[in-house]
Amino acid sequence: MKRMKVLLFSKYSRRGPSSRLRSLQYLPMLKEYGIDVQVRALFPDAYLEERYHGSPSSALYRAWWHGTQRIVQILRRSEHDLAWIEGELFPYLPNWIESALARSVTPYVVDYDDALFHKYDLSQSPWVRRLLGSKIDKVMRGATCVIAGNGYLAARALRAGAARTAIIPTVVDEQRYTTVRHGADRPSVIGWIGSPATEHYVLDNREVLERVCVKYGARLLLVGPHVDIAKQFNSVVPEVVAWSEDNEVAMIKRMDVGIMPLRDGPWERGKCGYKIIQYMACGLPVVASEVGTNNDIVRHGENGFLAASASAWEKRLGQLLTDWSLRSRMGLAGRMCVENEYSLKAQAPRLAEVLRNAGRGSCAA
């Protein structure tokens, strides 16, 4: 079989979670399938460091600089069979610029792991809505195939006029995760992993979490939010730990129950449920909001519980905190679900097929 050359326009380098999970973690396995991928990251680690720990003005300057570099990369002739674009080539640039440059890298597939289109069509700025509200629809329409992380994103692509779609969920490298079993002789730990941008989902459920922890003598472990989130709790003081790629698995393995609270809104319906998959990969049962793709990943009563109200959250967490055997059963079911559906091993062959077919002008669904 002839080797295939793919030019990947990722948004970030490996430090950016979306790029790492949707594309970069697949590269070694794609190579085994005869697909060689050359990476062109828009924002490297230096930009992310400036954005998170430097000054906003310096980060903005770096963004413009790296955007200019991407234009040079696109216009420079490259021998490739297919371009693989994460979301869009240029954030906040009008589609006529995007489409003009995209002609230099056709054919292309475009990949989404969240509702990027809502950043524009639901923006608070009327100018953003007017100028960019339909941009992502046009990017989808021009693609040979749209790779979507869930059904909500795929449905948007079809409404936008995309020729073909393929649903490939966001997955874990199952070899990095091993199952954990804590005895019943220690305080149970309710755990959440996320970022400062998503910590408001935890705070939405603060009162429920406090009641449950007090009632059952449980502890709360939060990985990745702002450190001062602990000050917003009253009767419970959560342990707050900074996130890093190196420590995330170890932190999850300290937990007994993993949670994924969400609001029920358009942006949330586009999420791919990655933290649920991480919990399950470590053999943890989960409690998750009954929103979006959570309904597909969590098989209620089998590998976890779905909860649509505060009372449901309190009830389901109570069940898991008081029943060690239930936690164990659900945790094993979750791990099996990950291995069969939400792992690199399960999805890498599908992604390779999608890329190969797209390079020939078609797409595996």
Secondary structure, DSSP 8 states (H G I E B T S, - for coil): ---EEEEEE-SB-TTSHHHHHHTGGGHHHHHHTTEEEEE--SB-HHHHHHHHHS-HHHHHHHHHHHHHHHHHHHHS----SEEEEES-SSTT--HHHHHHHHTTS-SEEEEESS-TTHHHHT-S-HHHHHHHTTHHHHHHHHSSEEEESSHHHHHHHHHTT-S-EEE----B-GGG-------TTS--EEEEE--TTTTHHHHHTHHHHHHHHHHHT-EEEEESS-GGGGGG-SS---EEE---TTTHHHHHTT-SEEEE----SHHHHT---HHHHHHHHTT--EEEES-TTHHHH--BTTTEEEE-SHHHHHHHHHHHHH-HHHHHHHHHHHHHHHHHHSBHHHHHHHHHHHHHHHHTT----
